[in-house]
């Protein structure tokens, strides 16, 4: 039975249902529109702030302009010069900036409302500003996304049918659908949330100047997983592991690849692919925490000493993870492995879990750590992954 596609949020259930019910009934299965998910919502970032961010060095930004006459689309990538916005038309354009949660702590705070999902599963918060009639065309994403209406109104149409067509138009820089037949049509107000699982065609058009905050999931393709795992396995293989055929029989034909050859190959490849849970988890922790956009965390030129860190914490400072830090942890009992941006560290279970959940350390939590975990914290400080707040 298909669950209702539209719900209204309640005080106890921001998504209109419990997190368990949402994951059971909607997650990667059905779209869901939630009215009033964020009552009285005020966008944590303004259009002017977003425009300024798109001009910063390293910003992952795009400008998409649609010319209705001829149905032509123009795509420009940032960072942009500051005067670019004075050249745009009054209507029919969209500015999109990815990874805004890495730049703006108020935007990043929205992720607290999605703590029912593994943090490593969340990719970023993309923010888009659209002038009236602005859109990016009818398209489909291959990942889950929560679309939070932040400012103004946007009209969303989706195709929630079974196996909708997903062929793309030719000769367009964007991956726009050739055919789009919506089954649902809504206007979202600030604080409304539209959840879309992978593969659901959708098209959003601004009715007035509007902001949308998109909480997107990280969903690596099977080809990405296989390629990266193969690289990891290759690094572990000695040169002595070679194709071998000690049971070779006289060849019936000079160049034939026979069934025995394929059997040997299959056996060799299957043995190479055998990987225990610990090794698999170690690889995946490194893979899934790598920052996909290539940003790097630089070690500080002069890191504070362990004694200085402790003193600053005792005087009210805090340690905070670098905005680009992606974290995950695994382990049983008191010991754990902490994965940060592709690197792996030993850590106590409490420390690893705390950093992945809270992304900070204060004096109270510091007092609970033993000497080994304090030394591990200082290692993260020296590598720039943790930094002392400047306010204390």
VENKA-V810311 format. One record per residue. N is the residue number from 1. RES is the residue in three letters. PHI is phi as a letter, one per 30 degrees, with the letter a starting at -180 (none if undefined). PSI is psi in whole degrees, 0 to 359 (NA if undefined). BURIAL is b if it has 16 or more other C-alpha atoms within 10 Angstrom, else e. Layout:
N;RES;PHI;PSI;BURIAL  N;RES;PHI;PSI;BURIAL
This chain:
1;UNK;none;127;e  2;UNK;d;129;e  3;UNK;d;162;e  4;UNK;e;139;e  5;UNK;d;347;e  6;UNK;b;133;e  7;UNK;b;165;b  8;UNK;c;136;e  9;UNK;d;153;b  10;UNK;b;173;b  11;UNK;d;324;e  12;UNK;c;341;e  13;UNK;b;98;e  14;UNK;d;330;b  15;UNK;c;12;b  16;UNK;i;346;b  17;UNK;b;168;b  18;UNK;d;160;e  19;UNK;e;320;b  20;UNK;d;318;e  21;UNK;d;322;e  22;UNK;d;313;b  23;UNK;d;324;e  24;UNK;d;318;e  25;UNK;c;333;b  26;UNK;c;320;b  27;UNK;e;118;b  28;UNK;h;21;b  29;UNK;b;307;b  30;UNK;b;145;b  31;UNK;d;160;b  32;UNK;b;127;b  33;UNK;c;125;b  34;UNK;c;115;b  35;UNK;d;133;b  36;UNK;i;31;b  37;UNK;d;326;b  38;UNK;b;86;b  39;UNK;e;137;e  40;UNK;i;31;e  41;UNK;d;133;b  42;UNK;c;126;e  43;UNK;e;133;b  44;UNK;d;352;e  45;UNK;b;140;b  46;UNK;c;164;e  47;UNK;e;321;b  48;UNK;d;320;e  49;UNK;d;321;e  50;UNK;d;318;b  51;UNK;d;318;b  52;UNK;d;320;e  53;UNK;d;324;b  54;UNK;d;347;b  55;UNK;c;353;b  56;UNK;d;145;e  57;UNK;d;132;e  58;UNK;j;355;e  59;UNK;d;137;b  60;UNK;c;90;b  61;UNK;b;151;b  62;UNK;b;146;b  63;UNK;c;126;b  64;UNK;b;119;b  65;UNK;c;130;b  66;UNK;c;127;b  67;UNK;c;109;e  68;UNK;e;320;e  69;UNK;d;115;e  70;UNK;i;356;e  71;UNK;h;54;e  72;UNK;c;144;e  73;UNK;b;134;b  74;UNK;c;131;e  75;UNK;b;128;e  76;UNK;b;143;e  77;UNK;c;145;e  78;UNK;d;185;b  79;UNK;d;153;b  80;UNK;c;153;b  81;UNK;d;152;e  82;UNK;d;334;e  83;UNK;d;5;e  84;UNK;d;327;e  85;UNK;d;343;e  86;UNK;d;347;e  87;UNK;c;357;e  88;UNK;d;153;e  89;UNK;d;172;e  90;UNK;d;339;e  91;UNK;b;167;b  92;UNK;i;43;b  93;UNK;b;157;b  94;UNK;b;137;b  95;UNK;c;127;b  96;UNK;b;133;b  97;UNK;b;123;b  98;UNK;d;164;b  99;UNK;h;32;b  100;UNK;d;332;b  101;UNK;d;338;b  102;UNK;d;341;e  103;UNK;c;328;e  104;UNK;b;113;b  105;UNK;d;332;e  106;UNK;d;323;e  107;UNK;d;317;b  108;UNK;e;330;b  109;UNK;d;338;e  110;UNK;d;334;e  111;UNK;d;340;b  112;UNK;d;333;e  113;UNK;d;355;e  114;UNK;c;27;e  115;UNK;d;351;e  116;UNK;d;353;e  117;UNK;c;148;e  118;UNK;e;134;e  119;UNK;d;326;b  120;UNK;d;344;b  121;UNK;d;336;b  122;UNK;d;131;b  123;UNK;d;297;b  124;UNK;a;175;b  125;UNK;c;115;b  126;UNK;c;137;b  127;UNK;c;133;b  128;UNK;b;136;b  129;UNK;c;133;b  130;UNK;b;131;b  131;UNK;d;164;b  132;UNK;e;135;b  133;UNK;i;4;b  134;UNK;d;144;b  135;UNK;a;176;b  136;UNK;c;17;b  137;UNK;i;169;b  138;UNK;d;125;b  139;UNK;a;181;b  140;UNK;b;141;b  141;UNK;c;150;e  142;UNK;c;29;e  143;UNK;b;160;b  144;UNK;d;146;b  145;UNK;b;140;b  146;UNK;c;116;b  147;UNK;c;109;b  148;UNK;c;121;b  149;UNK;d;120;b  150;UNK;c;327;b  151;UNK;a;139;b  152;UNK;i;198;b  153;UNK;b;141;b  154;UNK;b;135;b  155;UNK;c;121;b  156;UNK;c;132;b  157;UNK;c;138;b  158;UNK;b;157;b  159;UNK;c;100;b  160;UNK;c;17;b  161;UNK;d;174;e  162;UNK;d;128;e  163;UNK;h;60;e  164;UNK;d;150;e  165;UNK;d;140;e  166;UNK;b;33;b  167;UNK;d;143;e  168;UNK;c;152;b  169;UNK;d;149;e  170;UNK;c;153;e  171;UNK;i;20;e  172;UNK;b;137;e  173;UNK;d;329;e  174;UNK;d;154;b  175;UNK;d;82;b  176;UNK;c;144;b  177;UNK;d;139;b  178;UNK;d;321;e  179;UNK;b;132;e  180;UNK;b;114;b  181;UNK;b;96;e  182;UNK;d;144;b  183;UNK;c;342;e  184;UNK;b;149;e  185;UNK;b;117;e  186;UNK;b;158;e  187;UNK;c;122;e  188;UNK;c;137;b  189;UNK;c;162;b  190;UNK;e;131;b  191;UNK;j;346;b  192;UNK;d;152;b  193;UNK;b;133;b  194;UNK;c;118;b  195;UNK;c;131;b  196;UNK;b;123;b  197;UNK;d;170;b  198;UNK;e;144;b  199;UNK;i;8;b  200;UNK;c;112;b  201;UNK;d;140;b  202;UNK;a;158;b  203;UNK;b;118;b  204;UNK;c;131;b  205;UNK;b;130;b  206;UNK;d;130;b  207;UNK;d;335;b  208;UNK;b;186;b  209;UNK;d;123;b  210;UNK;b;157;b  211;UNK;c;138;b  212;UNK;b;133;b  213;UNK;c;120;b  214;UNK;c;114;b  215;UNK;c;104;b  216;UNK;c;146;b  217;UNK;c;156;b  218;UNK;c;123;b  219;UNK;b;81;e  220;UNK;d;142;e  221;UNK;d;161;e  222;UNK;d;327;e  223;UNK;d;321;e  224;UNK;d;314;e  225;UNK;d;312;e  226;UNK;d;318;e  227;UNK;d;315;e  228;UNK;d;320;e  229;UNK;d;320;b  230;UNK;d;319;e  231;UNK;d;318;e  232;UNK;d;319;e  233;UNK;d;322;b  234;UNK;d;322;e  235;UNK;d;336;e  236;UNK;c;350;e  237;UNK;d;131;e  238;UNK;d;157;e  239;UNK;d;340;e  240;UNK;d;343;e  241;UNK;d;110;e  242;UNK;b;162;e  243;UNK;d;132;e  244;UNK;b;148;e  245;UNK;b;64;e  246;UNK;d;344;e  247;UNK;c;18;e  248;UNK;e;134;e  249;UNK;c;162;e  250;UNK;e;134;e  251;UNK;d;135;e  252;UNK;d;339;e  253;UNK;b;145;e  254;UNK;e;313;e  255;UNK;c;17;e  256;UNK;d;135;e  257;UNK;c;106;e  258;UNK;c;179;e  259;UNK;d;325;e  260;UNK;d;322;e  261;UNK;d;314;e  262;UNK;d;323;e  263;UNK;d;316;e  264;UNK;d;317;e  265;UNK;d;314;e  266;UNK;d;318;e  267;UNK;d;319;e  268;UNK;d;315;e  269;UNK;d;321;e  270;UNK;d;323;e  271;UNK;d;324;e  272;UNK;d;326;e  273;UNK;d;351;e  274;UNK;d;120;e  275;UNK;b;132;e  276;UNK;d;169;e  277;UNK;d;321;e  278;UNK;d;315;e  279;UNK;d;322;e  280;UNK;d;316;e  281;UNK;d;321;b  282;UNK;d;316;b  283;UNK;d;312;b  284;UNK;d;323;b  285;UNK;e;319;b  286;UNK;d;318;b  287;UNK;d;310;b  288;UNK;d;344;b  289;UNK;c;358;b  290;UNK;d;136;b  291;UNK;d;112;b  292;UNK;d;339;e  293;UNK;d;4;e  294;UNK;i;1;e  295;UNK;d;144;e  296;UNK;b;149;e  297;UNK;c;117;b  298;UNK;c;140;e  299;UNK;d;142;e  300;UNK;d;147;e  301;UNK;d;327;e  302;UNK;b;95;e  303;UNK;d;145;b  304;UNK;d;151;b  305;UNK;d;167;e  306;UNK;d;320;e  307;UNK;d;321;e  308;UNK;d;321;e  309;UNK;d;311;b  310;UNK;d;317;b  311;UNK;d;316;e  312;UNK;d;320;b  313;UNK;d;318;b  314;UNK;d;341;b  315;UNK;c;20;e  316;UNK;j;355;e  317;UNK;d;169;b  318;UNK;b;157;b  319;UNK;c;133;b  320;UNK;b;140;b  321;UNK;d;144;b  322;UNK;e;141;b  323;UNK;e;333;b  324;UNK;d;358;b  325;UNK;d;123;b  326;UNK;c;129;b  327;UNK;b;150;b  328;UNK;a;160;b  329;UNK;b;162;b  330;UNK;a;159;b  331;UNK;k;165;b  332;UNK;b;152;e  333;UNK;i;213;e  334;UNK;d;343;e  335;UNK;c;152;e  336;UNK;b;169;b  337;UNK;c;128;b  338;UNK;c;125;b  339;UNK;c;127;b  340;UNK;b;117;b  341;UNK;h;46;b  342;UNK;i;350;b  343;UNK;c;155;b  344;UNK;b;138;b  345;UNK;b;145;e  346;UNK;d;144;b  347;UNK;a;155;b  348;UNK;d;150;b  349;UNK;e;316;b  350;UNK;d;319;b  351;UNK;d;312;b  352;UNK;d;315;b  353;UNK;d;320;b  354;UNK;d;315;e  355;UNK;d;320;b  356;UNK;d;330;b  357;UNK;d;310;e  358;UNK;c;340;e  359;UNK;h;22;b  360;UNK;a;164;b  361;UNK;b;130;b  362;UNK;c;180;b  363;UNK;d;323;b  364;UNK;d;314;e  365;UNK;d;323;e  366;UNK;e;321;b  367;UNK;d;339;e  368;UNK;d;350;e  369;UNK;d;144;e  370;UNK;d;177;e  371;UNK;d;325;e  372;UNK;d;315;e  373;UNK;d;329;b  374;UNK;d;322;b  375;UNK;d;323;e  376;UNK;d;322;b  377;UNK;d;317;b  378;UNK;d;327;b  379;UNK;d;318;b  380;UNK;d;326;b  381;UNK;d;315;b  382;UNK;d;334;b  383;UNK;c;0;e  384;UNK;i;1;b  385;UNK;d;323;b  386;UNK;c;142;b  387;UNK;b;145;b  388;UNK;d;142;b  389;UNK;d;150;e  390;UNK;d;357;e  391;UNK;d;344;e  392;UNK;c;NA;e
